[in-house]
Each structure stands twice: as C-alpha cells, then as structure tokens.
C-alpha cells in the first residue's frame, strides 16, 4: 500500500498505457461474410498460380488439363464456397433465391470445364480470386491504419482505501460511490463530486469554455478534465464503460460495417441482377440453338461467355475498395469516420457551423499586449516570480510570455478566485482582476475597456494603491481555422460560428478568422436550433468538441468532433478529427470530392465493359479467354483505380 499525504504533489499524474488494442472486426464487402479468410486461401491461391504456370510448359495434353483443373479448385476453393455454399445459406435464411456474383463465376468456370476450355476456366478463377484478394487488401489496410491511430486514454486511478492511503488500480475496476484521489496535474479519470479540496479545473473539453474554473466541495468534475491545482478527493458518479476510447473503437467497427449509399444500393441489387442473368442465360441458349441454328456446343460456349461478360464483378467493387482506401489514407492523417457513407456525404456540404472555443480557437490563453505605467525592471521579475507559484492558465500564459534570467525567492499566497499576492522588500504586490485594484486611473480604465471590447482578458499587476501594468490575454484563433474557413469560402460553402461566449467576443474572433455569419450568447440547447435552420438551406456539417455541442452535432447532417472533445461529442458525431486540426477536415473534404470522381469513373467504366462484352458476344463469336481477360481485367482496373486513394495528397 502506498502512502499519500494531501500536501505532497506527485507530478507523474496518471499512467498512460499506449499498448496495442486488439480489435477483431470482420470486414464487409459485397458478400455477406466479408473477406476474413485467414492465411490458407492465400497459400492455396499461390499453389494454384504455380499449377497454372506449370501447365503452360507441359506438353502432354491430358496432364496439362489436369493441372489447369486442379488450379481451378485449389486457387478458387473459397470462391466456390462463397458461390455455392453462401448462396444456399443466404437463400435458406431469406427463404428466397439469393445468389451472389461468385455463383456466376463458379458456373462460368464449371461450364468452361464442361466444354473442355480448361485453361480459360483456370484463368477466370485466378483473375477473379486475385481481384478478391486485392479488395481484401484494401479493407485490411483500412482497418489496420484506422485502428493504429487510436490513443489509449488514462487507464489508472488512485482509489482511496483508508485515510491518507490509496492504491493505483484500473479505472474499469472502480464503481460508483468509490472515492478516488486526484493529484495536481492528473487527468480526472471518471465523473464525480468533490468531497474534499479546492482546485482549478481545465474543463474546456467538456464545457467548451476557454477559461478554467475554480472547483470546491460538492462541485461536479468530469472525466477527461485536468486538475491544475490542489489534491482532490472525488466520489465516483459514473462508470467507465462510456469512455472516449470505447466510443472510438465502436466508431472504427461501424466504419468497417457501414458503407456508402451507393455501395448499399449495389449490394441490394446484386442478387436481383444475378438472378436475372441466370434466367436470361438458358433463354439465350435456346435462341442460339433454335433461332440462329448454332450447334449446341457453340450455343453453350456463347452462354458461358454471356455468364462471364454479364457478371457485375467490376460494378460490385466500384465503391467499397475506393471508400476504404480513402478512409485508410485519412486515418493516417488523423481522420476517422463512423461509416463510408459519411465520407461520401462530406462532398455534399453547403453550410458548416463551428463551435468557437477549442474548435476555431486554440483553447489556450496567450499574452497579446502588456502596458506598463511604471518602467521599473524589477516589476517584471516580481511578476514572473509570483506566477511561478500558480498553475492557473493565466499564470502559465504570463510565464510563457516573459523571459527573465532569475527568479526571486518570494512567498506567494494564492487567493482562490482573486489571484495572487506576495510581500517583497516590505511591499505587498498583487496580481488579479481589475476589480480588485483601487488605484486604477481613467487612462487605465479606458485601456481595460478597449481590451475587453477586443474579447481579451485583462490582468492587473501592482501594489494595494497603485497599478504598475496591465496584461491582456486572449484565446488565439488556430492557424488551421483561418485556412479552413478560407478553403470553404473558395468552395462556396457558407461558414457560421455558434458560440456560448458574448456576441462581442464571438465577433472579435470571427473578424480575424473570416467566418460568414456569427451567433453569440447561444445556450447549448439552442445550438441545435441554429443548425436546423441551416439545414433548411442545404446539407449542413457541425464541428464541435464539448457536451454543449452534442445536441447540435446530432442534429446536423454531418457531425464532426474533435478528439480532444468529450465522450458524448464523439458519440453523437459521424467523423472525428484525431488531432483536433481543421486542416484535417479540409483534407477530408478534398478526399471526399476525389472519391466521388473515382467512384463515378469506376461505375461508368464497369457498365461500359459489361455492355461491350454482352453486345460483342451477341453479334460476334467472342472467345471465352478474351471475355475472361477483359471482364476480370476490368475488375482489377476498377480496384486499382480505387486503391489510388491510399496515396496521400495535400
């Protein structure tokens, strides 16, 4: 058992475990079982390729034929299973005939064997299975890249066992009403109520407000916020099952299982299309024999060519490999989607609403101006020396701004909610809000009003009766926010800021960023109202990071959350920016537009190939080998065209 004394601060904070997280999710493609076959099919496919190549060098015809037939069954055993077994299972489950594309390929290969076109049968299966594995590659690559980006949240907490005694344990093992100890610098592991202690809590990720808040006994604190002050005893009020990590893991799973509207449509019509092809095939055979007087073997040959040429293999893979490739490339850049349809829909946005704090701004205060009314070099040293004793974000901002060679040995008292005070060489110095100082001149008051109109926070430094200087601080706009807003303007996408801050603060920031429309003083429940009004004008995206944004994120056509945001913001969103960088959103929008172009290319190309093969087979005597090469070649072209999205582009 480790001992803990309330006034001793352990700066190590929580233990962050960034171990690999295993996430075993089956991929979903145009068939129902996905492509998770294990290693055996790849080994057998390789053996089938060896048999096919070997047959090319064998002179004995009967032995050549055996090698080709073996190649069909060895390399394509999983294709045969999915074509025959899965069709049977799906049909029994749905209580109606529900074939898949694999069935057409299997029938085409078996038909080629019946008419002694053994090499063509093997070639058909090899190319089809190869395309199958390429699609498998795109899916697995996407899953791997997306899962690798997941960051493990703190998993340890200090549970109080007895007075001044605690033990480090897994967050998952804590229960509601347990008491935990949160040291200075710790991330609060679970929601709870403060039983003992006072502190400054950075909860910008929860509330969306840039300024940290003072917390004391009976106040509520939230998981994911940071304790910047003293040690806290907290009673747990919420279990750990709804963490940021669990929500993101669910999102990755959904991304693998949820495809775009186009892909879902293709998946729905696949069995209908295959059924129609299977019904047309015998009709064509009869017509070729009776009406066109073809010999039965020639009619059967042309029927096999029709089965292969009419199979929509390329059409079935026009969307999913491309979408998964795009999602994989974006995952590497830190963008996760809950489904392919959300990436596809991103290209449709006409309006985008932004929360302010932590979304358009950094959420970190910075000193922007310092006005001295007494130019004593000692004052800046005293100021920084006093701020060394506080972890308040205002103090941190001031320490970052001022550079001093030496720190004075000063005893500092932190007055909760009122700033700092210290005595040095007989003079009482204080740092705090203007209202605390009595020695403000009219010039100083005018300067303070000017800063406040610019949405700046003002801190005074001086003695009891005199103010030596004013320090203005501001939550600066993110550079990425300026770039993102400018990009959307170029794309004629209307930008809106919706903020809980005052209208003056929101306007001051909006002028610097360049958004088209601003709404300040907006309560969390009213954000959704503005989003719904925007939706009446076009497809609307909402970008936010806090609990106060959750309703608006859910109400929007496309909700986009920051990874630094809260569980509920991520839960209600459709897309997460893992690095909380709006440039990621710009890259995702560019990728979505590119995805749409590539999928359209694939659809037009695959339909053109099918029409070409069917028409040519009806008019001319198309060779089976040529039909196989063109048909399966088109499938490979479509998949490779989609895989181009794996390549990163700025």
C-alpha positions as CSV (number, residue, x, y, z in Angstrom):
1,X,0.0,0.0,0.0
2,X,1.4,3.4,-1.0
3,X,1.1,6.3,1.4
4,X,-0.2,9.7,0.1
5,X,-0.1,12.9,2.1
6,X,-2.5,15.6,0.9
7,X,0.0,18.3,0.6
8,X,2.6,16.3,-1.3
9,X,2.2,16.6,-5.1
10,X,3.1,13.7,-7.3
11,X,3.8,15.2,-10.8
12,X,3.7,11.9,-12.6
13,X,-0.1,12.1,-12.9
14,X,-1.9,9.2,-14.4
15,X,-0.3,6.2,-16.0
16,X,-0.9,6.3,-19.7
17,X,-0.9,2.9,-21.3
18,X,-0.5,3.0,-25.0
19,X,-0.5,-0.6,-25.7
20,X,-1.9,-2.1,-28.8
21,X,-5.6,-2.6,-28.7
22,X,-6.9,-5.7,-30.5
23,X,-10.0,-5.1,-32.4
24,X,-11.2,-8.1,-34.3
25,X,-13.8,-7.0,-36.7
26,X,-14.8,-8.8,-39.8
27,X,-14.7,-6.7,-42.9
28,X,-17.8,-6.4,-45.1
29,X,-17.8,-6.4,-48.9
30,X,-20.3,-7.2,-51.4
31,X,-20.8,-10.7,-50.0
32,X,-22.2,-11.3,-46.5
33,X,-19.3,-12.9,-44.9
34,X,-16.6,-10.4,-45.8
35,X,-13.0,-11.3,-46.7
36,X,-11.6,-12.5,-43.5
37,X,-10.3,-15.9,-44.8
38,X,-7.1,-16.3,-42.9
39,X,-3.8,-17.4,-44.4
40,X,-4.9,-20.7,-46.0
41,X,-6.7,-19.2,-49.1
42,X,-3.6,-17.2,-49.9
43,X,-1.3,-20.2,-49.8
44,X,-3.7,-22.2,-51.9
45,X,-4.0,-19.4,-54.3
46,X,-0.3,-19.3,-54.7
47,X,-0.3,-23.1,-55.3
48,X,-3.0,-22.6,-57.9
49,X,-0.9,-20.0,-59.7
50,X,2.1,-22.4,-59.7
51,X,-0.1,-25.2,-61.2
52,X,-1.4,-22.8,-63.9
53,X,2.1,-21.6,-64.8
54,X,3.4,-25.2,-64.8
55,X,0.6,-26.3,-67.2
56,X,1.9,-23.8,-69.7
57,X,5.1,-25.8,-70.0
58,X,3.6,-29.3,-70.0
59,X,3.4,-30.9,-73.5
60,X,1.2,-33.8,-72.6
61,X,-2.4,-32.5,-73.2
62,X,-4.1,-34.7,-70.6
63,X,-1.6,-33.7,-67.9
64,X,-1.9,-30.0,-68.9
65,X,-5.6,-30.3,-68.5
66,X,-5.3,-31.9,-65.0
67,X,-3.0,-29.1,-63.8
68,X,-5.5,-26.5,-65.1
69,X,-8.5,-28.2,-63.4
70,X,-6.5,-28.5,-60.2
71,X,-5.7,-24.8,-60.4
72,X,-9.4,-24.0,-60.6
73,X,-10.3,-26.0,-57.4
74,X,-7.1,-25.1,-55.4
75,X,-6.9,-21.4,-56.2
76,X,-10.6,-20.9,-56.2
77,X,-11.8,-23.1,-53.4
78,X,-13.0,-20.1,-51.3
79,X,-14.7,-18.6,-54.4
80,X,-16.5,-21.9,-55.0
81,X,-17.6,-22.0,-51.3
82,X,-18.9,-18.4,-51.4
83,X,-20.6,-19.0,-54.7
84,X,-22.3,-22.3,-53.9
85,X,-22.4,-22.6,-50.1
86,X,-23.2,-19.0,-49.3
87,X,-25.9,-18.8,-52.0
88,X,-27.5,-21.8,-50.4
89,X,-27.2,-20.4,-46.9
90,X,-28.5,-17.0,-47.8
91,X,-31.4,-18.4,-49.8
92,X,-32.4,-20.6,-46.9
93,X,-32.1,-17.7,-44.5
94,X,-34.1,-15.3,-46.6
95,X,-36.5,-18.1,-47.8
96,X,-35.9,-17.0,-51.4
97,X,-33.3,-17.5,-54.0
98,X,-30.4,-15.1,-53.2
99,X,-27.4,-15.7,-55.4
100,X,-24.2,-13.7,-55.4
101,X,-21.6,-12.8,-58.0
102,X,-19.4,-15.6,-57.0
103,X,-22.0,-18.1,-58.3
104,X,-21.8,-16.6,-61.8
105,X,-18.0,-17.1,-61.7
106,X,-18.3,-20.6,-60.5
107,X,-20.9,-21.5,-63.1
108,X,-18.7,-19.9,-65.8
109,X,-15.6,-21.9,-64.7
110,X,-17.5,-25.2,-64.4
111,X,-19.1,-24.5,-67.8
112,X,-15.7,-23.8,-69.3
113,X,-14.5,-27.2,-67.9
114,X,-17.5,-29.0,-69.4
115,X,-16.7,-27.6,-72.9
116,X,-13.0,-28.5,-72.3
117,X,-11.8,-24.9,-72.1
118,X,-9.6,-25.8,-69.1
119,X,-7.1,-23.0,-69.4
120,X,-9.8,-20.4,-69.7
121,X,-11.5,-21.8,-66.6
122,X,-8.3,-21.6,-64.6
123,X,-7.6,-18.1,-65.9
124,X,-11.1,-17.0,-64.9
125,X,-10.8,-18.2,-61.3
126,X,-7.2,-16.9,-60.9
127,X,-8.1,-13.4,-62.0
128,X,-11.3,-13.3,-60.1
129,X,-9.7,-14.6,-56.9
130,X,-6.8,-12.2,-57.4
131,X,-9.3,-9.3,-57.6
132,X,-11.0,-10.7,-54.5
133,X,-7.7,-10.6,-52.6
134,X,-7.0,-7.1,-53.8
135,X,-10.3,-6.0,-52.3
136,X,-9.3,-7.8,-49.2
137,X,-6.1,-5.9,-49.1
138,X,-7.8,-2.5,-49.3
139,X,-10.2,-3.5,-46.5
140,X,-7.5,-4.8,-44.2
141,X,-5.2,-1.9,-44.9
142,X,-8.0,0.5,-43.9
143,X,-8.8,-1.4,-40.7
144,X,-5.1,-1.5,-39.7
145,X,-4.4,2.2,-40.4
146,X,-7.6,3.3,-38.6
147,X,-7.0,1.2,-35.5
148,X,-3.4,2.2,-35.3
149,X,-4.4,5.8,-34.7
150,X,-6.4,5.1,-31.6
151,X,-4.9,6.6,-28.5
152,X,-5.3,4.9,-25.2
153,X,-6.8,7.2,-22.6
154,X,-5.6,7.1,-18.9
155,X,-6.5,3.7,-17.5
156,X,-5.4,4.0,-13.9
157,X,-6.9,5.8,-10.9
158,X,-5.9,6.2,-7.3
159,X,-8.6,4.6,-5.2
160,X,-8.8,5.7,-1.5
161,X,-8.5,2.7,0.7
162,X,-8.2,4.5,4.1
163,X,-7.4,7.9,5.3
164,X,-4.3,9.1,3.5
165,X,-3.9,5.7,1.9
166,X,-4.6,4.9,-1.8
167,X,-3.8,2.2,-4.3
168,X,-3.3,2.5,-8.1
169,X,-5.9,0.4,-9.9
170,X,-7.6,0.0,-13.3
171,X,-10.3,2.6,-14.0
172,X,-12.6,-0.3,-15.1
173,X,-12.5,-1.8,-11.6
174,X,-13.9,1.4,-10.0
175,X,-17.5,1.5,-9.0
176,X,-20.0,4.3,-8.5
177,X,-19.6,5.8,-5.0
178,X,-15.9,4.8,-4.8
179,X,-13.6,7.6,-3.6
180,X,-10.6,8.4,-5.7
181,X,-7.6,10.7,-5.1
182,X,-6.6,13.1,-8.0
183,X,-3.3,14.8,-7.6
184,X,-2.1,18.1,-9.1
185,X,-1.5,17.6,-12.8
186,X,-3.7,14.5,-13.0
187,X,-6.3,13.9,-15.6
188,X,-9.6,13.2,-13.8
189,X,-10.4,9.5,-14.7
190,X,-14.2,9.5,-14.1
191,X,-17.1,11.8,-13.5
192,X,-17.6,12.6,-9.8
193,X,-18.3,15.0,-7.0
194,X,-15.6,16.7,-5.0
195,X,-15.6,15.6,-1.3
196,X,-12.5,17.5,-0.2
197,X,-10.1,20.0,-1.8
198,X,-10.1,23.1,-3.9
199,X,-8.6,23.4,-7.3
200,X,-8.6,25.0,-10.8
201,X,-10.0,22.6,-13.3
202,X,-9.4,22.8,-17.1
203,X,-12.7,21.5,-18.4
204,X,-12.7,23.3,-21.8
205,X,-13.1,19.9,-23.5
206,X,-16.4,19.4,-21.6
207,X,-18.0,22.8,-21.5
208,X,-16.4,24.5,-24.5
209,X,-15.3,27.4,-22.3
210,X,-11.7,28.6,-22.7
211,X,-11.3,29.7,-19.1
212,X,-10.6,27.1,-16.4
213,X,-13.0,27.1,-13.4
214,X,-12.5,27.0,-9.7
215,X,-13.9,23.9,-8.1
216,X,-14.5,23.1,-4.5
217,X,-16.5,20.8,-2.2
218,X,-19.8,19.3,-3.7
219,X,-18.9,20.6,-7.2
220,X,-19.1,18.2,-10.2
221,X,-16.0,17.3,-12.1
222,X,-15.8,15.4,-15.4
223,X,-13.7,12.6,-16.8
224,X,-11.1,13.8,-19.2
225,X,-10.6,17.2,-17.5
226,X,-7.4,18.2,-15.8
227,X,-6.7,19.1,-12.2
228,X,-4.4,22.1,-12.3
229,X,-4.5,22.9,-8.6
230,X,-4.5,21.1,-5.3
231,X,-5.2,17.5,-4.5
232,X,-8.9,16.4,-4.7
233,X,-10.9,13.6,-3.1
234,X,-13.7,12.7,-5.5
235,X,-16.6,10.4,-5.2
236,X,-17.2,8.5,-8.5
237,X,-20.7,9.1,-10.0
238,X,-20.3,7.4,-13.4
239,X,-18.9,4.0,-14.6
240,X,-16.1,3.8,-17.1
241,X,-17.9,2.0,-19.9
242,X,-18.6,5.2,-21.9
243,X,-15.1,6.4,-22.4
244,X,-13.7,8.3,-25.4
245,X,-11.7,5.2,-26.3
246,X,-14.7,2.8,-26.3
247,X,-16.7,5.3,-28.4
248,X,-13.9,5.5,-31.0
249,X,-13.4,1.7,-31.1
250,X,-17.1,1.4,-31.8
251,X,-16.7,4.0,-34.5
252,X,-14.0,2.0,-36.2
253,X,-16.1,-1.1,-36.1
254,X,-19.0,0.8,-37.6
255,X,-16.8,2.3,-40.3
256,X,-16.0,-1.3,-41.4
257,X,-19.6,-2.3,-41.4
258,X,-21.3,0.8,-42.7
259,X,-20.8,1.6,-46.4
260,X,-21.9,4.4,-48.6
261,X,-25.4,4.7,-50.0
262,X,-24.1,3.7,-53.4
263,X,-22.4,0.6,-52.1
264,X,-25.5,-0.4,-50.1
265,X,-27.6,0.0,-53.3
266,X,-25.3,-2.1,-55.3
267,X,-25.3,-4.7,-52.6
268,X,-29.1,-4.8,-52.6
269,X,-29.5,-5.1,-56.3
270,X,-26.7,-7.7,-56.7
271,X,-28.9,-10.9,-56.0
272,X,-31.6,-9.4,-58.2
273,X,-29.2,-8.8,-61.1
274,X,-27.6,-12.2,-60.8
275,X,-31.0,-13.9,-60.8
276,X,-31.9,-12.0,-64.0
277,X,-28.6,-13.1,-65.6
278,X,-29.3,-16.7,-64.6
279,X,-32.8,-16.6,-66.1
280,X,-31.6,-14.9,-69.4
281,X,-28.7,-17.4,-69.9
282,X,-30.9,-20.5,-70.7
283,X,-33.2,-18.4,-72.9
284,X,-30.2,-17.2,-74.9
285,X,-29.0,-20.8,-75.3
286,X,-32.4,-21.9,-76.6
287,X,-32.5,-18.9,-79.0
288,X,-29.0,-19.7,-80.3
289,X,-29.9,-23.3,-80.9
290,X,-33.4,-22.8,-82.4
291,X,-33.5,-19.4,-83.9
292,X,-29.8,-18.9,-85.0
293,X,-29.2,-22.7,-85.7
294,X,-25.9,-22.8,-83.7
295,X,-24.7,-26.2,-82.7
296,X,-25.4,-27.0,-79.1
297,X,-21.8,-26.9,-78.1
298,X,-21.3,-23.5,-79.7
299,X,-24.5,-22.2,-78.1
300,X,-23.4,-23.5,-74.7
301,X,-20.0,-21.8,-75.3
302,X,-21.6,-18.5,-76.0
303,X,-23.8,-18.9,-73.0
304,X,-20.8,-19.3,-70.8
305,X,-19.3,-16.2,-72.3
306,X,-22.5,-14.4,-71.5
307,X,-22.4,-15.5,-67.9
308,X,-18.9,-14.2,-67.5
309,X,-19.4,-11.0,-69.5
310,X,-22.7,-10.1,-67.8
311,X,-21.3,-10.7,-64.3
312,X,-21.2,-7.3,-62.5
313,X,-17.9,-8.0,-60.7
314,X,-16.3,-4.7,-61.5
315,X,-19.5,-2.8,-60.6
316,X,-19.6,-4.6,-57.2
317,X,-16.2,-3.2,-56.3
318,X,-16.6,0.3,-57.7
319,X,-17.3,1.9,-54.3
320,X,-16.1,-0.2,-51.3
321,X,-12.4,-0.6,-52.1
322,X,-12.2,3.1,-53.1
323,X,-14.0,4.2,-50.0
324,X,-11.9,2.0,-47.7
325,X,-8.7,3.2,-49.4
326,X,-9.8,6.8,-48.8
327,X,-10.7,6.1,-45.2
328,X,-7.3,4.5,-44.7
329,X,-5.4,7.4,-46.1
330,X,-7.4,9.8,-44.0
331,X,-6.9,7.6,-40.9
332,X,-3.2,8.1,-41.3
333,X,-3.8,11.8,-41.3
334,X,-5.9,11.5,-38.1
335,X,-9.4,11.5,-39.5
336,X,-11.8,8.7,-38.5
337,X,-15.3,8.1,-39.9
338,X,-18.2,6.0,-38.4
339,X,-19.0,4.7,-41.9
340,X,-18.2,5.1,-45.5
341,X,-21.4,7.0,-46.2
342,X,-20.2,9.9,-44.0
343,X,-17.0,10.3,-46.0
344,X,-19.1,10.2,-49.2
345,X,-21.6,12.7,-47.8
346,X,-18.8,15.1,-46.9
347,X,-18.7,16.2,-50.6
348,X,-22.3,17.4,-50.3
349,X,-21.9,20.0,-47.6
350,X,-23.2,23.5,-48.4
351,X,-23.0,25.0,-44.9
352,X,-20.7,24.4,-42.0
353,X,-21.2,25.5,-38.4
354,X,-18.3,25.8,-36.0
355,X,-18.1,26.0,-32.2
356,X,-15.6,28.6,-31.1
357,X,-13.5,27.5,-28.1
358,X,-11.2,24.6,-28.9
359,X,-12.6,24.4,-32.4
360,X,-11.8,27.7,-34.1
361,X,-9.5,28.9,-31.3
362,X,-6.7,27.1,-29.5
363,X,-8.4,27.0,-26.1
364,X,-5.1,28.2,-24.6
365,X,-4.7,31.8,-23.4
366,X,-1.7,33.9,-24.7
367,X,-0.5,37.3,-23.7
368,X,-1.2,39.7,-26.6
369,X,-0.3,43.1,-25.0
370,X,1.5,44.4,-21.9
371,X,1.1,48.1,-20.9
372,X,3.5,49.3,-18.2
373,X,2.7,52.5,-16.3
374,X,5.9,52.3,-14.2
375,X,9.0,51.2,-16.0
376,X,10.8,49.5,-13.1
377,X,12.8,46.4,-14.5
378,X,12.2,44.8,-11.1
379,X,8.5,44.6,-11.6
380,X,8.6,42.0,-14.4
381,X,10.9,39.8,-12.3
382,X,8.5,40.1,-9.3
383,X,5.5,39.3,-11.6
384,X,7.1,36.2,-13.1
385,X,8.4,35.1,-9.7
386,X,4.9,35.3,-8.3
387,X,3.4,33.4,-11.2
388,X,5.8,30.6,-10.7
389,X,3.7,29.6,-7.7
390,X,0.5,29.0,-9.7
391,X,-0.7,26.5,-12.3
392,X,-3.6,28.7,-13.4
393,X,-3.7,29.0,-17.2
394,X,-3.4,32.8,-16.8
395,X,-0.1,32.3,-14.9
396,X,1.2,29.8,-17.4
397,X,0.5,32.2,-20.2
398,X,2.3,35.0,-18.4
399,X,5.3,32.8,-17.7
400,X,5.5,31.8,-21.4
401,X,5.5,35.4,-22.4
402,X,8.0,37.0,-20.0
403,X,11.6,35.9,-20.2
404,X,13.7,36.5,-17.1
405,X,17.1,35.3,-16.1
406,X,16.4,34.9,-12.4
407,X,13.5,34.0,-10.2
408,X,13.1,35.8,-6.9
409,X,12.6,34.0,-3.6
410,X,9.1,35.2,-2.8
411,X,6.5,33.6,-0.5
412,X,3.2,33.8,-2.5
413,X,-0.4,33.3,-1.3
414,X,-3.0,32.2,-3.8
415,X,-6.4,33.6,-3.1
416,X,-9.0,31.4,-4.7
417,X,-10.8,33.4,-7.4
418,X,-8.9,36.6,-6.7
419,X,-5.4,36.0,-7.9
420,X,-2.0,36.1,-6.1
421,X,-0.4,38.3,-3.5
422,X,3.1,38.4,-2.1
423,X,5.4,40.7,0.0
424,X,8.8,41.6,-1.3
425,X,11.2,44.0,0.5
426,X,8.3,45.3,2.6
427,X,5.9,46.0,-0.3
428,X,2.7,44.0,-0.8
429,X,2.3,43.1,-4.5
430,X,-0.8,41.6,-6.1
431,X,-1.9,40.1,-9.4
432,X,-5.6,39.8,-10.3
433,X,-8.7,41.1,-11.9
434,X,-9.1,44.9,-12.4
435,X,-12.0,44.9,-9.9
436,X,-9.6,44.0,-7.1
437,X,-7.5,47.2,-7.6
438,X,-8.4,50.6,-6.2
439,X,-5.6,52.6,-7.9
440,X,-6.9,52.5,-11.5
441,X,-6.7,55.8,-13.3
442,X,-9.2,56.9,-16.0
443,X,-6.5,56.1,-18.6
444,X,-6.2,52.6,-17.3
445,X,-9.9,52.1,-17.2
446,X,-10.2,53.2,-20.8
447,X,-7.5,50.8,-21.8
448,X,-9.2,48.0,-20.0
449,X,-12.5,48.7,-21.7
450,X,-10.7,48.8,-25.1
451,X,-9.1,45.4,-24.4
452,X,-12.4,43.9,-23.3
453,X,-14.1,45.1,-26.4
454,X,-11.5,43.1,-28.3
455,X,-12.6,40.0,-26.3
456,X,-9.4,40.0,-24.2
457,X,-9.0,39.0,-20.6
458,X,-7.2,41.7,-18.6
459,X,-5.0,41.2,-15.5
460,X,-3.5,43.9,-13.4
461,X,-0.2,43.9,-11.5
462,X,0.6,46.4,-8.8
463,X,0.5,47.2,-5.1
464,X,-2.5,47.9,-3.0
465,X,-2.8,51.5,-4.1
466,X,-1.1,51.6,-7.4
467,X,-1.3,49.6,-10.7
468,X,2.1,49.2,-12.4
469,X,0.9,47.4,-15.5
470,X,-1.9,45.8,-17.5
471,X,-1.6,42.4,-19.2
472,X,-4.1,41.5,-21.9
473,X,-4.6,37.8,-22.8
474,X,-6.6,36.1,-25.5
475,X,-7.6,32.7,-26.7
476,X,-5.9,32.9,-30.2
477,X,-7.5,31.6,-33.4
478,X,-6.0,28.4,-34.7
479,X,-3.9,28.9,-37.8
480,X,-5.8,25.9,-39.2
481,X,-9.1,27.7,-38.6
482,X,-8.1,30.6,-40.9
483,X,-7.0,28.2,-43.6
484,X,-10.1,26.0,-43.3
485,X,-12.6,28.9,-43.4
486,X,-10.8,30.4,-46.4
487,X,-10.9,27.0,-48.2
488,X,-14.7,26.6,-47.6
489,X,-15.3,30.1,-48.9
490,X,-13.5,29.2,-52.1
491,X,-15.8,26.2,-52.4
492,X,-18.8,28.5,-51.9
493,X,-19.6,26.7,-48.6
494,X,-21.2,29.1,-46.1
495,X,-19.4,29.3,-42.7
496,X,-21.1,30.0,-39.4
497,X,-19.7,30.5,-35.8
498,X,-22.1,29.4,-33.0
499,X,-20.6,30.3,-29.5
500,X,-21.7,30.5,-25.9
501,X,-19.4,33.5,-25.4
502,X,-20.7,37.0,-25.6
503,X,-21.6,38.5,-29.0
504,X,-18.6,40.9,-28.8
505,X,-16.2,38.1,-28.1
506,X,-17.6,36.0,-30.9
507,X,-17.5,38.9,-33.3
508,X,-13.9,39.8,-32.4
509,X,-12.7,36.3,-33.2
510,X,-14.9,35.9,-36.3
511,X,-13.4,39.1,-37.8
512,X,-9.9,37.6,-37.5
513,X,-11.0,34.2,-38.9
514,X,-13.3,35.4,-41.6
515,X,-16.5,33.4,-41.0
516,X,-19.6,34.5,-42.9
517,X,-22.1,34.5,-40.0
518,X,-21.8,34.8,-36.2
519,X,-24.1,33.9,-33.3
520,X,-23.0,34.6,-29.7
521,X,-24.7,34.1,-26.4
522,X,-26.0,30.8,-27.6
523,X,-27.1,28.3,-25.0
524,X,-26.1,24.6,-25.7
525,X,-29.8,23.6,-26.2
526,X,-30.2,26.5,-28.7
527,X,-27.2,25.5,-30.9
528,X,-29.4,22.7,-32.5
529,X,-32.0,25.4,-33.4
530,X,-29.4,27.3,-35.5
531,X,-28.2,24.0,-37.1
532,X,-31.8,23.1,-38.0
533,X,-32.3,26.5,-39.6
534,X,-29.1,26.0,-41.6
535,X,-30.2,22.5,-42.7
536,X,-33.2,24.1,-44.5
537,X,-30.8,25.9,-46.7
538,X,-28.6,22.9,-47.6
539,X,-26.5,19.9,-46.4
540,X,-25.0,21.1,-43.1
541,X,-22.0,20.0,-41.1
542,X,-21.4,20.9,-37.5
543,X,-17.9,21.0,-35.9
544,X,-17.6,20.9,-32.1
545,X,-15.9,19.3,-29.1
546,X,-17.9,19.6,-25.9
547,X,-21.0,18.5,-24.2
548,X,-22.5,21.8,-25.2
549,X,-22.1,20.8,-28.8
550,X,-23.6,17.3,-28.6
551,X,-27.2,18.2,-29.5
552,X,-26.1,20.3,-32.5
553,X,-23.7,17.5,-33.7
554,X,-26.6,15.1,-33.5
555,X,-29.0,17.5,-35.3
556,X,-26.6,18.2,-38.2
557,X,-26.4,16.2,-41.4
558,X,-22.8,15.5,-40.6
559,X,-21.4,15.9,-37.1
560,X,-17.7,16.4,-36.8
561,X,-16.0,16.1,-33.3
562,X,-12.5,16.9,-32.1
563,X,-10.6,14.1,-30.4
564,X,-9.9,16.4,-27.5
565,X,-13.6,16.6,-27.0
566,X,-15.9,14.7,-24.7
567,X,-17.4,11.2,-24.9
568,X,-20.8,12.5,-25.8
569,X,-19.5,14.8,-28.5
570,X,-17.6,11.9,-30.1
571,X,-20.6,9.5,-29.6
572,X,-23.0,11.9,-31.4
573,X,-20.6,12.7,-34.3
574,X,-20.1,11.0,-37.6
575,X,-16.5,12.0,-38.0
576,X,-13.6,12.6,-35.6
577,X,-10.5,14.8,-36.1
578,X,-8.0,12.9,-34.0
579,X,-5.5,15.8,-33.9
580,X,-8.2,18.5,-33.5
581,X,-6.9,20.2,-36.6
582,X,-9.4,21.8,-39.0
583,X,-6.9,21.3,-41.8
584,X,-7.8,17.6,-41.4
585,X,-11.4,18.5,-42.3
586,X,-10.2,20.3,-45.4
587,X,-8.1,17.3,-46.5
588,X,-11.1,15.0,-45.8
589,X,-13.4,17.2,-47.9
590,X,-10.8,17.1,-50.8
591,X,-10.6,13.4,-50.4
592,X,-14.4,13.0,-50.5
593,X,-14.6,15.0,-53.7
594,X,-11.8,12.9,-55.2
595,X,-13.5,9.7,-54.0
596,X,-16.7,10.8,-55.8
597,X,-14.9,11.3,-59.0
598,X,-13.1,7.9,-58.8
599,X,-16.3,6.0,-58.0
600,X,-18.1,7.7,-60.9
601,X,-15.3,6.7,-63.2
602,X,-15.5,3.1,-61.9
603,X,-19.2,2.9,-62.4
604,X,-19.2,4.2,-65.9
605,X,-16.2,2.0,-66.9
606,X,-17.6,-1.2,-65.4
607,X,-21.0,-0.7,-67.0
608,X,-19.3,0.1,-70.4
609,X,-17.3,-3.2,-70.2
610,X,-20.3,-5.3,-69.4
611,X,-22.3,-3.7,-72.3
612,X,-19.3,-4.2,-74.6
613,X,-18.9,-7.9,-73.7
614,X,-22.7,-8.7,-73.9
615,X,-23.1,-6.8,-77.3
616,X,-19.9,-8.4,-78.8
617,X,-21.0,-11.9,-77.7
618,X,-24.4,-11.4,-79.2
619,X,-23.1,-10.1,-82.5
620,X,-19.8,-12.0,-82.9
621,X,-18.3,-15.2,-81.7
622,X,-16.3,-13.8,-78.7
623,X,-13.5,-16.0,-77.4
624,X,-14.0,-17.2,-73.8
625,X,-10.4,-16.4,-73.0
626,X,-10.8,-12.8,-74.3
627,X,-14.1,-12.4,-72.3
628,X,-12.3,-13.6,-69.2
629,X,-9.3,-11.3,-69.8
630,X,-11.5,-8.2,-70.5
631,X,-14.0,-8.9,-67.7
632,X,-11.6,-9.7,-64.9
633,X,-9.2,-7.2,-66.2
634,X,-11.8,-4.5,-65.8
635,X,-12.4,-5.6,-62.2
636,X,-8.7,-5.2,-61.5
637,X,-8.7,-1.8,-63.2
638,X,-11.6,-0.7,-61.0
639,X,-10.0,-1.9,-57.8
640,X,-6.6,-0.4,-58.7
641,X,-8.3,2.9,-59.6
642,X,-9.8,2.9,-56.1
643,X,-6.6,2.0,-54.4
644,X,-5.1,5.2,-55.8
645,X,-6.8,6.9,-52.9
646,X,-4.4,5.2,-50.5
647,X,-1.8,7.7,-51.7
648,X,-1.7,10.8,-49.6
649,X,-2.3,14.1,-51.3
650,X,-2.1,17.6,-49.8
